[in-house]
Amino acid sequence: MLPFLEAVQPELERVNQTILKRLYSEEPLVEDIGNHLINAGGKRLRPILVLMCARALGYSGDKHYELAAVIEFIHSATLLHDDVVDVSELRRGRPTANAKWGNAPSVLVGDFLYSRAFQMMVAVGSMDIMNTLSNTTNTIAEGEVQQLANARKSDLSEEAYRKVIYKKTAALFEAACECGASVAADENAEVDAYRNSLKQFGYHLGLAFQLMDDLLDYDGDAEALGKNVGDDLAEGKSTLPVIYALAHSGEADAQLIREAISSADLSKLDDIIKLVKQSGGLDYTRRAACHHAEQAIEHLQQVPESNWRQSLIELTRFAVERAY
């Protein structure tokens, strides 16, 4: 087990218990689909960030367990909806909910998880947290729409790409860290001064994490990833590795990439992967991810030194060194 996971494991067990308790519904299908997704594993990085950020600021209460479960429910709802939109069949090495139960149940259970998350937010009793998470949920939804609108666009700019990955991924990392700081500040107002540092930490960590995800889609192992390599290309997504490759390839090679994106065609996947590597697209994406990881760690230096801060640093390094 990774060192930062060992440190937070007892806390995470409490969150898992809360998740299972809050999944209760009179409709068995809700619990079946919810348990299928949540018990599939996953890194649980977003709830872990809530726990670690709260403890890093000396929080001694237990509201952060409920808050971490809220973050995981919001994330899980987005996954259910994403898999329907992307027509995905595999997640974390298992069939997706939509592949197993169909699109309609997946969408509706995603809605259930969203609404349950807001019920739980109310129970936490912080308007600051409610404001942060309601705005974040709206930002994520907007990012999903933008990504859909960008599908099969082979002329997507790096700036437009970065806006989408902030909204779809980094915004929830950012919110998880900010909410962990907020619950600590509710207990001790003096630590509120560190909230923005942790928010900025989450922002950069989220971008680093997504950049690595997009790199691994062209340079990962399907078994380790728990999904098929080339999924982004199959969905017509222009991510940073191919955006860079398009700008640094000859016309014939660039045309091959453009056609693959615009048609969402996997038949030339091996050729596209070769071109992305040769152009330096993977190296460029990795450098971008490492830059954001370094920025994240820099913001952590503003937070009081502790074992929890060190664990956050270890988590950040894992985000850009992982192979899954």
Buried (B, 14 or more C-beta within 10 A) or exposed (E): EBEBBEBBEEBBEBBBEBBBEBBEBEEEEBBBBBEBBBEBEBBBBBBBBBBBBBBBBBBEEEBBBBBBBBBBBBBBBBBBBBBBBBEBBBBBBBBBBBBBBEBEBBBBBBEBBBEBBBEBBEEBEBEBBBEBBEEBBEBBBBBBEBBEEBBEBBEBEBEBBBBBBBBBBBBBBBBBBBBBBBBBBBBEEEBBEBBEBBBBBBBBBBBBBBBBBBBBBBBBEEEEBBBBBBBBBBBBBBBBBBBBBBEBBEEEBBEBBBEBBBBBBBEBBEEBBBBBBEBBBBEBBBEBBBBBBEBBBEBBEEBEEBEBBBBBBBBBBBBBEBEB
